[in-house]
Amino acid sequence: MKKNMTFRIIKVLKYRGCRVYLRNIDDVFEYLAIIRGEIYAAHIRIKKKFFQKEYTKVQFEKATSIIERMAEATIENALGIK
């Protein structure tokens, strides 16, 4: 049985001159950051509660905030900023 996949771009932003894409694919929240022409990525998986069809606004905002901070930390680390 094939499951429909939910895919959405949450936000596109620039941080310290680097383009960052925040996206959500089913229960995975991830960022893609382009730093000096290279792509860096990381993700977190946040499962919904049993029988929960959508994330609550608070859950979605917290997940988005976490991956945004992860992207910022990665960029600062790659650029050697403390």
mmCIF file of the N, C-alpha and C atoms, coordinates in Angstrom:
data_MODEL
# 
_entry.id   MODEL 
# 
loop_
_atom_site.group_PDB 
_atom_site.id 
_atom_site.type_symbol 
_atom_site.label_atom_id 
_atom_site.label_alt_id 
_atom_site.label_comp_id 
_atom_site.label_asym_id 
_atom_site.label_entity_id 
_atom_site.label_seq_id 
_atom_site.pdbx_PDB_ins_code 
_atom_site.Cartn_x 
_atom_site.Cartn_y 
_atom_site.Cartn_z 
_atom_site.occupancy 
_atom_site.B_iso_or_equiv 
_atom_site.pdbx_formal_charge 
_atom_site.auth_seq_id 
_atom_site.auth_comp_id 
_atom_site.auth_asym_id 
_atom_site.auth_atom_id 
_atom_site.pdbx_PDB_model_num 
ATOM 1   N N  . MET A 1 1  ? 0.837  -1.176 0.000  1.00 0.00 ? 1  MET A N  1 
ATOM 2   C CA . MET A 1 1  ? 0.000  0.000  0.000  1.00 0.00 ? 1  MET A CA 1 
ATOM 3   C C  . MET A 1 1  ? 0.881  1.238  0.000  1.00 0.00 ? 1  MET A C  1 
ATOM 4   N N  . LYS A 1 2  ? 0.648  2.130  -0.936 1.00 0.00 ? 2  LYS A N  1 
ATOM 5   C CA . LYS A 1 2  ? 1.446  3.328  -1.065 1.00 0.00 ? 2  LYS A CA 1 
ATOM 6   C C  . LYS A 1 2  ? 0.865  4.450  -0.215 1.00 0.00 ? 2  LYS A C  1 
ATOM 7   N N  . LYS A 1 3  ? 1.722  5.117  0.517  1.00 0.00 ? 3  LYS A N  1 
ATOM 8   C CA . LYS A 1 3  ? 1.305  6.214  1.374  1.00 0.00 ? 3  LYS A CA 1 
ATOM 9   C C  . LYS A 1 3  ? 1.581  7.532  0.666  1.00 0.00 ? 3  LYS A C  1 
ATOM 10  N N  . ASN A 1 4  ? 0.656  8.482  0.771  1.00 0.00 ? 4  ASN A N  1 
ATOM 11  C CA . ASN A 1 4  ? 0.901  9.811  0.222  1.00 0.00 ? 4  ASN A CA 1 
ATOM 12  C C  . ASN A 1 4  ? 1.922  10.526 1.079  1.00 0.00 ? 4  ASN A C  1 
ATOM 13  N N  . MET A 1 5  ? 2.871  11.147 0.433  1.00 0.00 ? 5  MET A N  1 
ATOM 14  C CA . MET A 1 5  ? 3.936  11.832 1.135  1.00 0.00 ? 5  MET A CA 1 
ATOM 15  C C  . MET A 1 5  ? 3.634  13.331 1.191  1.00 0.00 ? 5  MET A C  1 
ATOM 16  N N  . THR A 1 6  ? 3.849  13.931 2.352  1.00 0.00 ? 6  THR A N  1 
ATOM 17  C CA . THR A 1 6  ? 3.682  15.370 2.511  1.00 0.00 ? 6  THR A CA 1 
ATOM 18  C C  . THR A 1 6  ? 5.058  16.023 2.424  1.00 0.00 ? 6  THR A C  1 
ATOM 19  N N  . PHE A 1 7  ? 5.200  16.967 1.504  1.00 0.00 ? 7  PHE A N  1 
ATOM 20  C CA . PHE A 1 7  ? 6.464  17.660 1.300  1.00 0.00 ? 7  PHE A CA 1 
ATOM 21  C C  . PHE A 1 7  ? 6.173  19.146 1.229  1.00 0.00 ? 7  PHE A C  1 
ATOM 22  N N  . ARG A 1 8  ? 6.878  19.924 2.042  1.00 0.00 ? 8  ARG A N  1 
ATOM 23  C CA . ARG A 1 8  ? 6.697  21.370 1.952  1.00 0.00 ? 8  ARG A CA 1 
ATOM 24  C C  . ARG A 1 8  ? 7.968  22.120 2.297  1.00 0.00 ? 8  ARG A C  1 
ATOM 25  N N  . ILE A 1 9  ? 8.163  23.202 1.576  1.00 0.00 ? 9  ILE A N  1 
ATOM 26  C CA . ILE A 1 9  ? 9.246  24.130 1.892  1.00 0.00 ? 9  ILE A CA 1 
ATOM 27  C C  . ILE A 1 9  ? 8.703  25.041 2.981  1.00 0.00 ? 9  ILE A C  1 
ATOM 28  N N  . ILE A 1 10 ? 9.362  25.056 4.119  1.00 0.00 ? 10 ILE A N  1 
ATOM 29  C CA . ILE A 1 10 ? 8.890  25.860 5.240  1.00 0.00 ? 10 ILE A CA 1 
ATOM 30  C C  . ILE A 1 10 ? 9.341  27.301 5.074  1.00 0.00 ? 10 ILE A C  1 
ATOM 31  N N  . LYS A 1 11 ? 10.630 27.463 4.777  1.00 0.00 ? 11 LYS A N  1 
ATOM 32  C CA . LYS A 1 11 ? 11.193 28.804 4.729  1.00 0.00 ? 11 LYS A CA 1 
ATOM 33  C C  . LYS A 1 11 ? 12.489 28.771 3.924  1.00 0.00 ? 11 LYS A C  1 
ATOM 34  N N  . VAL A 1 12 ? 12.747 29.846 3.193  1.00 0.00 ? 12 VAL A N  1 
ATOM 35  C CA . VAL A 1 12 ? 14.020 30.035 2.508  1.00 0.00 ? 12 VAL A CA 1 
ATOM 36  C C  . VAL A 1 12 ? 14.595 31.327 3.076  1.00 0.00 ? 12 VAL A C  1 
ATOM 37  N N  . LEU A 1 13 ? 15.836 31.263 3.558  1.00 0.00 ? 13 LEU A N  1 
ATOM 38  C CA . LEU A 1 13 ? 16.431 32.444 4.175  1.00 0.00 ? 13 LEU A CA 1 
ATOM 39  C C  . LEU A 1 13 ? 17.918 32.510 3.895  1.00 0.00 ? 13 LEU A C  1 
ATOM 40  N N  . LYS A 1 14 ? 18.499 33.649 4.228  1.00 0.00 ? 14 LYS A N  1 
ATOM 41  C CA . LYS A 1 14 ? 19.950 33.814 4.136  1.00 0.00 ? 14 LYS A CA 1 
ATOM 42  C C  . LYS A 1 14 ? 20.464 34.060 5.545  1.00 0.00 ? 14 LYS A C  1 
ATOM 43  N N  . TYR A 1 15 ? 21.556 33.400 5.865  1.00 0.00 ? 15 TYR A N  1 
ATOM 44  C CA . TYR A 1 15 ? 22.197 33.594 7.162  1.00 0.00 ? 15 TYR A CA 1 
ATOM 45  C C  . TYR A 1 15 ? 23.690 33.732 6.915  1.00 0.00 ? 15 TYR A C  1 
ATOM 46  N N  . ARG A 1 16 ? 24.252 34.858 7.309  1.00 0.00 ? 16 ARG A N  1 
ATOM 47  C CA . ARG A 1 16 ? 25.676 35.145 7.111  1.00 0.00 ? 16 ARG A CA 1 
ATOM 48  C C  . ARG A 1 16 ? 26.108 34.918 5.661  1.00 0.00 ? 16 ARG A C  1 
ATOM 49  N N  . GLY A 1 17 ? 25.234 35.314 4.744  1.00 0.00 ? 17 GLY A N  1 
ATOM 50  C CA . GLY A 1 17 ? 25.539 35.221 3.324  1.00 0.00 ? 17 GLY A CA 1 
ATOM 51  C C  . GLY A 1 17 ? 25.313 33.851 2.706  1.00 0.00 ? 17 GLY A C  1 
ATOM 52  N N  . CYS A 1 18 ? 24.790 32.904 3.470  1.00 0.00 ? 18 CYS A N  1 
ATOM 53  C CA . CYS A 1 18 ? 24.558 31.541 2.979  1.00 0.00 ? 18 CYS A CA 1 
ATOM 54  C C  . CYS A 1 18 ? 23.051 31.302 2.842  1.00 0.00 ? 18 CYS A C  1 
ATOM 55  N N  . ARG A 1 19 ? 22.663 30.688 1.754  1.00 0.00 ? 19 ARG A N  1 
ATOM 56  C CA . ARG A 1 19 ? 21.251 30.367 1.521  1.00 0.00 ? 19 ARG A CA 1 
ATOM 57  C C  . ARG A 1 19 ? 20.888 29.124 2.331  1.00 0.00 ? 19 ARG A C  1 
ATOM 58  N N  . VAL A 1 20 ? 19.714 29.163 2.979  1.00 0.00 ? 20 VAL A N  1 
ATOM 59  C CA . VAL A 1 20 ? 19.242 28.055 3.807  1.00 0.00 ? 20 VAL A CA 1 
ATOM 60  C C  . VAL A 1 20 ? 17.805 27.719 3.407  1.00 0.00 ? 20 VAL A C  1 
ATOM 61  N N  . TYR A 1 21 ? 17.548 26.435 3.233  1.00 0.00 ? 21 TYR A N  1 
ATOM 62  C CA . TYR A 1 21 ? 16.212 25.945 2.917  1.00 0.00 ? 21 TYR A CA 1 
ATOM 63  C C  . TYR A 1 21 ? 15.747 25.062 4.064  1.00 0.00 ? 21 TYR A C  1 
ATOM 64  N N  . LEU A 1 22 ? 14.616 25.404 4.652  1.00 0.00 ? 22 LEU A N  1 
ATOM 65  C CA . LEU A 1 22 ? 14.021 24.590 5.709  1.00 0.00 ? 22 LEU A CA 1 
ATOM 66  C C  . LEU A 1 22 ? 12.833 23.875 5.094  1.00 0.00 ? 22 LEU A C  1 
ATOM 67  N N  . ARG A 1 23 ? 12.771 22.561 5.283  1.00 0.00 ? 23 ARG A N  1 
ATOM 68  C CA . ARG A 1 23 ? 11.665 21.820 4.685  1.00 0.00 ? 23 ARG A CA 1 
ATOM 69  C C  . ARG A 1 23 ? 11.191 20.689 5.581  1.00 0.00 ? 23 ARG A C  1 
ATOM 70  N N  . ASN A 1 24 ? 9.985  20.243 5.269  1.00 0.00 ? 24 ASN A N  1 
ATOM 71  C CA . ASN A 1 24 ? 9.319  19.196 6.039  1.00 0.00 ? 24 ASN A CA 1 
ATOM 72  C C  . ASN A 1 24 ? 8.844  18.118 5.072  1.00 0.00 ? 24 ASN A C  1 
ATOM 73  N N  . ILE A 1 25 ? 9.267  16.887 5.322  1.00 0.00 ? 25 ILE A N  1 
ATOM 74  C CA . ILE A 1 25 ? 8.849  15.738 4.526  1.00 0.00 ? 25 ILE A CA 1 
ATOM 75  C C  . ILE A 1 25 ? 8.293  14.706 5.502  1.00 0.00 ? 25 ILE A C  1 
ATOM 76  N N  . ASP A 1 26 ? 6.978  14.557 5.501  1.00 0.00 ? 26 ASP A N  1 
ATOM 77  C CA . ASP A 1 26 ? 6.282  13.690 6.459  1.00 0.00 ? 26 ASP A CA 1 
ATOM 78  C C  . ASP A 1 26 ? 6.690  14.041 7.884  1.00 0.00 ? 26 ASP A C  1 
ATOM 79  N N  . ASP A 1 27 ? 7.362  13.138 8.600  1.00 0.00 ? 27 ASP A N  1 
ATOM 80  C CA . ASP A 1 27 ? 7.751  13.440 9.985  1.00 0.00 ? 27 ASP A CA 1 
ATOM 81  C C  . ASP A 1 27 ? 9.207  13.878 10.102 1.00 0.00 ? 27 ASP A C  1 
ATOM 82  N N  . VAL A 1 28 ? 9.824  14.243 8.985  1.00 0.00 ? 28 VAL A N  1 
ATOM 83  C CA . VAL A 1 28 ? 11.221 14.691 8.966  1.00 0.00 ? 28 VAL A CA 1 
ATOM 84  C C  . VAL A 1 28 ? 11.265 16.193 8.706  1.00 0.00 ? 28 VAL A C  1 
ATOM 85  N N  . PHE A 1 29 ? 11.991 16.903 9.555  1.00 0.00 ? 29 PHE A N  1 
ATOM 86  C CA . PHE A 1 29 ? 12.255 18.322 9.364  1.00 0.00 ? 29 PHE A CA 1 
ATOM 87  C C  . PHE A 1 29 ? 13.742 18.435 9.062  1.00 0.00 ? 29 PHE A C  1 
ATOM 88  N N  . GLU A 1 30 ? 14.094 19.141 7.986  1.00 0.00 ? 30 GLU A N  1 
ATOM 89  C CA . GLU A 1 30 ? 15.507 19.225 7.618  1.00 0.00 ? 30 GLU A CA 1 
ATOM 90  C C  . GLU A 1 30 ? 15.859 20.591 7.078  1.00 0.00 ? 30 GLU A C  1 
ATOM 91  N N  . TYR A 1 31 ? 17.163 20.855 7.091  1.00 0.00 ? 31 TYR A N  1 
ATOM 92  C CA . TYR A 1 31 ? 17.661 22.058 6.447  1.00 0.00 ? 31 TYR A CA 1 
ATOM 93  C C  . TYR A 1 31 ? 18.693 21.659 5.412  1.00 0.00 ? 31 TYR A C  1 
ATOM 94  N N  . LEU A 1 32 ? 18.788 22.480 4.389  1.00 0.00 ? 32 LEU A N  1 
ATOM 95  C CA . LEU A 1 32 ? 19.857 22.406 3.400  1.00 0.00 ? 32 LEU A CA 1 
ATOM 96  C C  . LEU A 1 32 ? 20.505 23.780 3.422  1.00 0.00 ? 32 LEU A C  1 
ATOM 97  N N  . ALA A 1 33 ? 21.796 23.827 3.631  1.00 0.00 ? 33 ALA A N  1 
ATOM 98  C CA . ALA A 1 33 ? 22.519 25.102 3.662  1.00 0.00 ? 33 ALA A CA 1 
ATOM 99  C C  . ALA A 1 33 ? 23.624 25.051 2.612  1.00 0.00 ? 33 ALA A C  1 
ATOM 100 N N  . ILE A 1 34 ? 23.731 26.117 1.852  1.00 0.00 ? 34 ILE A N  1 
ATOM 101 C CA . ILE A 1 34 ? 24.782 26.202 0.837  1.00 0.00 ? 34 ILE A CA 1 
ATOM 102 C C  . ILE A 1 34 ? 25.858 27.114 1.397  1.00 0.00 ? 34 ILE A C  1 
ATOM 103 N N  . ILE A 1 35 ? 27.012 26.510 1.668  1.00 0.00 ? 35 ILE A N  1 
ATOM 104 C CA . ILE A 1 35 ? 28.118 27.220 2.297  1.00 0.00 ? 35 ILE A CA 1 
ATOM 105 C C  . ILE A 1 35 ? 29.339 27.078 1.393  1.00 0.00 ? 35 ILE A C  1 
ATOM 106 N N  . ARG A 1 36 ? 29.800 28.223 0.875  1.00 0.00 ? 36 ARG A N  1 
ATOM 107 C CA . ARG A 1 36 ? 30.966 28.221 -0.030 1.00 0.00 ? 36 ARG A CA 1 
ATOM 108 C C  . ARG A 1 36 ? 30.799 27.222 -1.165 1.00 0.00 ? 36 ARG A C  1 
ATOM 109 N N  . GLY A 1 37 ? 29.602 27.151 -1.724 1.00 0.00 ? 37 GLY A N  1 
ATOM 110 C CA . GLY A 1 37 ? 29.342 26.285 -2.872 1.00 0.00 ? 37 GLY A CA 1 
ATOM 111 C C  . GLY A 1 37 ? 29.119 24.818 -2.546 1.00 0.00 ? 37 GLY A C  1 
ATOM 112 N N  . GLU A 1 38 ? 29.118 24.464 -1.279 1.00 0.00 ? 38 GLU A N  1 
ATOM 113 C CA . GLU A 1 38 ? 28.867 23.081 -0.873 1.00 0.00 ? 38 GLU A CA 1 
ATOM 114 C C  . GLU A 1 38 ? 27.544 23.006 -0.118 1.00 0.00 ? 38 GLU A C  1 
ATOM 115 N N  . ILE A 1 39 ? 26.877 21.862 -0.245 1.00 0.00 ? 39 ILE A N  1 
ATOM 116 C CA . ILE A 1 39 ? 25.591 21.675 0.432  1.00 0.00 ? 39 ILE A CA 1 
ATOM 117 C C  . ILE A 1 39 ? 25.800 20.912 1.736  1.00 0.00 ? 39 ILE A C  1 
ATOM 118 N N  . TYR A 1 40 ? 25.288 21.496 2.808  1.00 0.00 ? 40 TYR A N  1 
ATOM 119 C CA . TYR A 1 40 ? 25.297 20.859 4.125  1.00 0.00 ? 40 TYR A CA 1 
ATOM 120 C C  . TYR A 1 40 ? 23.843 20.570 4.474  1.00 0.00 ? 40 TYR A C  1 
ATOM 121 N N  . ALA A 1 41 ? 23.602 19.446 5.111  1.00 0.00 ? 41 ALA A N  1 
ATOM 122 C CA . ALA A 1 41 ? 22.228 19.086 5.465  1.00 0.00 ? 41 ALA A CA 1 
ATOM 123 C C  . ALA A 1 41 ? 22.201 18.310 6.772  1.00 0.00 ? 41 ALA A C  1 
ATOM 124 N N  . ALA A 1 42 ? 21.092 18.433 7.452  1.00 0.00 ? 42 ALA A N  1 
ATOM 125 C CA . ALA A 1 42 ? 20.840 17.629 8.652  1.00 0.00 ? 42 ALA A CA 1 
ATOM 126 C C  . ALA A 1 42 ? 19.335 17.576 8.836  1.00 0.00 ? 42 ALA A C  1 
ATOM 127 N N  . HIS A 1 43 ? 18.894 16.595 9.602  1.00 0.00 ? 43 HIS A N  1 
ATOM 128 C CA . HIS A 1 43 ? 17.455 16.473 9.811  1.00 0.00 ? 43 HIS A CA 1 
ATOM 129 C C  . HIS A 1 43 ? 17.157 15.948 11.210 1.00 0.00 ? 43 HIS A C  1 
ATOM 130 N N  . ILE A 1 44 ? 15.920 16.153 11.603 1.00 0.00 ? 44 ILE A N  1 
ATOM 131 C CA . ILE A 1 44 ? 15.391 15.570 12.833 1.00 0.00 ? 44 ILE A CA 1 
ATOM 132 C C  . ILE A 1 44 ? 14.057 14.924 12.477 1.00 0.00 ? 44 ILE A C  1 
ATOM 133 N N  . ARG A 1 45 ? 13.695 13.915 13.225 1.00 0.00 ? 45 ARG A N  1 
ATOM 134 C CA . ARG A 1 45 ? 12.422 13.237 12.994 1.00 0.00 ? 45 ARG A CA 1 
ATOM 135 C C  . ARG A 1 45 ? 11.544 13.465 14.224 1.00 0.00 ? 45 ARG A C  1 
ATOM 136 N N  . ILE A 1 46 ? 10.374 14.010 13.991 1.00 0.00 ? 46 ILE A N  1 
ATOM 137 C CA . ILE A 1 46 ? 9.421  14.254 15.072 1.00 0.00 ? 46 ILE A CA 1 
ATOM 138 C C  . ILE A 1 46 ? 8.132  13.539 14.706 1.00 0.00 ? 46 ILE A C  1 
ATOM 139 N N  . LYS A 1 47 ? 7.832  12.516 15.459 1.00 0.00 ? 47 LYS A N  1 
ATOM 140 C CA . LYS A 1 47 ? 6.632  11.728 15.180 1.00 0.00 ? 47 LYS A CA 1 
ATOM 141 C C  . LYS A 1 47 ? 5.412  12.393 15.805 1.00 0.00 ? 47 LYS A C  1 
ATOM 142 N N  . LYS A 1 48 ? 4.323  12.313 15.087 1.00 0.00 ? 48 LYS A N  1 
ATOM 143 C CA . LYS A 1 48 ? 3.056  12.813 15.618 1.00 0.00 ? 48 LYS A CA 1 
ATOM 144 C C  . LYS A 1 48 ? 2.521  11.798 16.629 1.00 0.00 ? 48 LYS A C  1 
ATOM 145 N N  . LYS A 1 49 ? 1.670  12.271 17.506 1.00 0.00 ? 49 LYS A N  1 
ATOM 146 C CA . LYS A 1 49 ? 1.033  11.363 18.457 1.00 0.00 ? 49 LYS A CA 1 
ATOM 147 C C  . LYS A 1 49 ? 0.133  10.401 17.701 1.00 0.00 ? 49 LYS A C  1 
ATOM 148 N N  . PHE A 1 50 ? -0.097 9.263  18.276 1.00 0.00 ? 50 PHE A N  1 
ATOM 149 C CA . PHE A 1 50 ? -0.961 8.252  17.673 1.00 0.00 ? 50 PHE A CA 1 
ATOM 150 C C  . PHE A 1 50 ? -2.309 8.878  17.318 1.00 0.00 ? 50 PHE A C  1 
ATOM 151 N N  . PHE A 1 51 ? -2.768 8.666  16.123 1.00 0.00 ? 51 PHE A N  1 
ATOM 152 C CA . PHE A 1 51 ? -4.025 9.198  15.589 1.00 0.00 ? 51 PHE A CA 1 
ATOM 153 C C  . PHE A 1 51 ? -3.997 10.696 15.309 1.00 0.00 ? 51 PHE A C  1 
ATOM 154 N N  . GLN A 1 52 ? -2.851 11.349 15.474 1.00 0.00 ? 52 GLN A N  1 
ATOM 155 C CA . GLN A 1 52 ? -2.751 12.772 15.169 1.00 0.00 ? 52 GLN A CA 1 
ATOM 156 C C  . GLN A 1 52 ? -2.422 12.904 13.684 1.00 0.00 ? 52 GLN A C  1 
ATOM 157 N N  . LYS A 1 53 ? -3.258 13.625 12.928 1.00 0.00 ? 53 LYS A N  1 
ATOM 158 C CA . LYS A 1 53 ? -3.061 13.735 11.484 1.00 0.00 ? 53 LYS A CA 1 
ATOM 159 C C  . LYS A 1 53 ? -2.095 14.856 11.110 1.00 0.00 ? 53 LYS A C  1 
ATOM 160 N N  . GLU A 1 54 ? -2.144 15.956 11.824 1.00 0.00 ? 54 GLU A N  1 
ATOM 161 C CA . GLU A 1 54 ? -1.296 17.116 11.535 1.00 0.00 ? 54 GLU A CA 1 
ATOM 162 C C  . GLU A 1 54 ? -0.549 17.524 12.806 1.00 0.00 ? 54 GLU A C  1 
ATOM 163 N N  . TYR A 1 55 ? 0.562  18.223 12.610 1.00 0.00 ? 55 TYR A N  1 
ATOM 164 C CA . TYR A 1 55 ? 1.272  18.790 13.754 1.00 0.00 ? 55 TYR A CA 1 
ATOM 165 C C  . TYR A 1 55 ? 0.461  19.966 14.288 1.00 0.00 ? 55 TYR A C  1 
ATOM 166 N N  . THR A 1 56 ? 0.518  20.162 15.594 1.00 0.00 ? 56 THR A N  1 
ATOM 167 C CA . THR A 1 56 ? -0.096 21.369 16.149 1.00 0.00 ? 56 THR A CA 1 
ATOM 168 C C  . THR A 1 56 ? 0.789  22.543 15.754 1.00 0.00 ? 56 THR A C  1 
ATOM 169 N N  . LYS A 1 57 ? 0.256  23.740 15.876 1.00 0.00 ? 57 LYS A N  1 
ATOM 170 C CA . LYS A 1 57 ? 1.028  24.945 15.541 1.00 0.00 ? 57 LYS A CA 1 
ATOM 171 C C  . LYS A 1 57 ? 2.289  25.020 16.396 1.00 0.00 ? 57 LYS A C  1 
ATOM 172 N N  . VAL A 1 58 ? 2.172  24.712 17.667 1.00 0.00 ? 58 VAL A N  1 
ATOM 173 C CA . VAL A 1 58 ? 3.322  24.757 18.588 1.00 0.00 ? 58 VAL A CA 1 
ATOM 174 C C  . VAL A 1 58 ? 4.378  23.718 18.186 1.00 0.00 ? 58 VAL A C  1 
ATOM 175 N N  . GLN A 1 59 ? 3.960  22.497 17.881 1.00 0.00 ? 59 GLN A N  1 
ATOM 176 C CA . GLN A 1 59 ? 4.902  21.453 17.463 1.00 0.00 ? 59 GLN A CA 1 
ATOM 177 C C  . GLN A 1 59 ? 5.648  21.883 16.193 1.00 0.00 ? 59 GLN A C  1 
ATOM 178 N N  . PHE A 1 60 ? 4.901  22.401 15.231 1.00 0.00 ? 60 PHE A N  1 
ATOM 179 C CA . PHE A 1 60 ? 5.489  22.796 13.958 1.00 0.00 ? 60 PHE A CA 1 
ATOM 180 C C  . PHE A 1 60 ? 6.472  23.948 14.156 1.00 0.00 ? 60 PHE A C  1 
ATOM 181 N N  . GLU A 1 61 ? 6.104  24.946 14.948 1.00 0.00 ? 61 GLU A N  1 
ATOM 182 C CA . GLU A 1 61 ? 6.987  26.090 15.201 1.00 0.00 ? 61 GLU A CA 1 
ATOM 183 C C  . GLU A 1 61 ? 8.252  25.665 15.946 1.00 0.00 ? 61 GLU A C  1 
ATOM 184 N N  . LYS A 1 62 ? 8.132  24.764 16.914 1.00 0.00 ? 62 LYS A N  1 
ATOM 185 C CA . LYS A 1 62 ? 9.308  24.293 17.649 1.00 0.00 ? 62 LYS A CA 1 
ATOM 186 C C  . LYS A 1 62 ? 10.247 23.516 16.741 1.00 0.00 ? 62 LYS A C  1 
ATOM 187 N N  . ALA A 1 63 ? 9.708  22.639 15.907 1.00 0.00 ? 63 ALA A N  1 
ATOM 188 C CA . ALA A 1 63 ? 10.533 21.868 14.983 1.00 0.00 ? 63 ALA A CA 1 
ATOM 189 C C  . ALA A 1 63 ? 11.249 22.792 14.007 1.00 0.00 ? 63 ALA A C  1 
ATOM 190 N N  . THR A 1 64 ? 10.531 23.785 13.494 1.00 0.00 ? 64 THR A N  1 
ATOM 191 C CA . THR A 1 64 ? 11.131 24.746 12.571 1.00 0.00 ? 64 THR A CA 1 
ATOM 192 C C  . THR A 1 64 ? 12.238 25.536 13.254 1.00 0.00 ? 64 THR A C  1 
ATOM 193 N N  . SER A 1 65 ? 12.007 25.946 14.478 1.00 0.00 ? 65 SER A N  1 
ATOM 194 C CA . SER A 1 65 ? 13.012 26.693 15.243 1.00 0.00 ? 65 SER A CA 1 
ATOM 195 C C  . SER A 1 65 ? 14.270 25.849 15.476 1.00 0.00 ? 65 SER A C  1 
ATOM 196 N N  . ILE A 1 66 ? 14.085 24.590 15.783 1.00 0.00 ? 66 ILE A N  1 
ATOM 197 C CA . ILE A 1 66 ? 15.229 23.690 16.028 1.00 0.00 ? 66 ILE A CA 1 
ATOM 198 C C  . ILE A 1 66 ? 16.094 23.558 14.780 1.00 0.00 ? 66 ILE A C  1 
ATOM 199 N N  . ILE A 1 67 ? 15.473 23.296 13.623 1.00 0.00 ? 67 ILE A N  1 
ATOM 200 C CA . ILE A 1 67 ? 16.292 23.108 12.421 1.00 0.00 ? 67 ILE A CA 1 
ATOM 201 C C  . ILE A 1 67 ? 16.915 24.426 11.957 1.00 0.00 ? 67 ILE A C  1 
ATOM 202 N N  . GLU A 1 68 ? 16.246 25.536 12.226 1.00 0.00 ? 68 GLU A N  1 
ATOM 203 C CA . GLU A 1 68 ? 16.841 26.835 11.877 1.00 0.00 ? 68 GLU A CA 1 
ATOM 204 C C  . GLU A 1 68 ? 18.090 27.087 12.717 1.00 0.00 ? 68 GLU A C  1 
ATOM 205 N N  . ARG A 1 69 ? 18.021 26.794 14.010 1.00 0.00 ? 69 ARG A N  1 
ATOM 206 C CA . ARG A 1 69 ? 19.198 26.950 14.882 1.00 0.00 ? 69 ARG A CA 1 
ATOM 207 C C  . ARG A 1 69 ? 20.309 25.976 14.493 1.00 0.00 ? 69 ARG A C  1 
ATOM 208 N N  . MET A 1 70 ? 19.930 24.763 14.084 1.00 0.00 ? 70 MET A N  1 
ATOM 209 C CA . MET A 1 70 ? 20.933 23.791 13.625 1.00 0.00 ? 70 MET A CA 1 
ATOM 210 C C  . MET A 1 70 ? 21.659 24.327 12.401 1.00 0.00 ? 70 MET A C  1 
ATOM 211 N N  . ALA A 1 71 ? 20.918 24.900 11.463 1.00 0.00 ? 71 ALA A N  1 
ATOM 212 C CA . ALA A 1 71 ? 21.515 25.460 10.246 1.00 0.00 ? 71 ALA A CA 1 
ATOM 213 C C  . ALA A 1 71 ? 22.452 26.612 10.604 1.00 0.00 ? 71 ALA A C  1 
ATOM 214 N N  . GLU A 1 72 ? 22.024 27.481 11.480 1.00 0.00 ? 72 GLU A N  1 
ATOM 215 C CA . GLU A 1 72 ? 22.863 28.611 11.898 1.00 0.00 ? 72 GLU A CA 1 
ATOM 216 C C  . GLU A 1 72 ? 24.161 28.126 12.543 1.00 0.00 ? 72 GLU A C  1 
ATOM 217 N N  . ALA A 1 73 ? 24.069 27.132 13.404 1.00 0.00 ? 73 ALA A N  1 
ATOM 218 C CA . ALA A 1 73 ? 25.266 26.587 14.063 1.00 0.00 ? 73 ALA A CA 1 
ATOM 219 C C  . ALA A 1 73 ? 26.206 25.951 13.044 1.00 0.00 ? 73 ALA A C  1 
ATOM 220 N N  . THR A 1 74 ? 25.656 25.243 12.074 1.00 0.00 ? 74 THR A N  1 
ATOM 221 C CA . THR A 1 74 ? 26.475 24.621 11.033 1.00 0.00 ? 74 THR A CA 1 
ATOM 222 C C  . THR A 1 74 ? 27.201 25.675 10.222 1.00 0.00 ? 74 THR A C  1 
ATOM 223 N N  . ILE A 1 75 ? 26.501 26.728 9.839  1.00 0.00 ? 75 ILE A N  1 
ATOM 224 C CA . ILE A 1 75 ? 27.108 27.804 9.053  1.00 0.00 ? 75 ILE A CA 1 
ATOM 225 C C  . ILE A 1 75 ? 28.217 28.480 9.839  1.00 0.00 ? 75 ILE A C  1 
ATOM 226 N N  . GLU A 1 76 ? 27.944 28.804 11.082 1.00 0.00 ? 76 GLU A N  1 
ATOM 227 C CA . GLU A 1 76 ? 28.967 29.453 11.914 1.00 0.00 ? 76 GLU A CA 1 
ATOM 228 C C  . GLU A 1 76 ? 30.183 28.556 12.079 1.00 0.00 ? 76 GLU A C  1 
ATOM 229 N N  . ASN A 1 77 ? 29.969 27.281 12.281 1.00 0.00 ? 77 ASN A N  1 
ATOM 230 C CA . ASN A 1 77 ? 31.075 26.348 12.429 1.00 0.00 ? 77 ASN A CA 1 
ATOM 231 C C  . ASN A 1 77 ? 31.892 26.241 11.125 1.00 0.00 ? 77 ASN A C  1 
ATOM 232 N N  . ALA A 1 78 ? 31.189 26.122 10.002 1.00 0.00 ? 78 ALA A N  1 
ATOM 233 C CA . ALA A 1 78 ? 31.879 25.977 8.703  1.00 0.00 ? 78 ALA A CA 1 
ATOM 234 C C  . ALA A 1 78 ? 32.650 27.235 8.346  1.00 0.00 ? 78 ALA A C  1 
ATOM 235 N N  . LEU A 1 79 ? 32.149 28.405 8.756  1.00 0.00 ? 79 LEU A N  1 
ATOM 236 C CA . LEU A 1 79 ? 32.818 29.664 8.458  1.00 0.00 ? 79 LEU A CA 1 
ATOM 237 C C  . LEU A 1 79 ? 33.855 30.052 9.514  1.00 0.00 ? 79 LEU A C  1 
ATOM 238 N N  . GLY A 1 80 ? 33.931 29.261 10.587 1.00 0.00 ? 80 GLY A N  1 
ATOM 239 C CA . GLY A 1 80 ? 34.899 29.527 11.649 1.00 0.00 ? 80 GLY A CA 1 
ATOM 240 C C  . GLY A 1 80 ? 34.507 30.682 12.555 1.00 0.00 ? 80 GLY A C  1 
ATOM 241 N N  . ILE A 1 81 ? 33.214 30.930 12.662 1.00 0.00 ? 81 ILE A N  1 
ATOM 242 C CA . ILE A 1 81 ? 32.702 31.998 13.530 1.00 0.00 ? 81 ILE A CA 1 
ATOM 243 C C  . ILE A 1 81 ? 32.344 31.394 14.883 1.00 0.00 ? 81 ILE A C  1 
ATOM 244 N N  . LYS A 1 82 ? 32.766 32.079 15.955 1.00 0.00 ? 82 LYS A N  1 
ATOM 245 C CA . LYS A 1 82 ? 32.487 31.549 17.276 1.00 0.00 ? 82 LYS A CA 1 
ATOM 246 C C  . LYS A 1 82 ? 31.288 32.182 17.896 1.00 0.00 ? 82 LYS A C  1 
# 
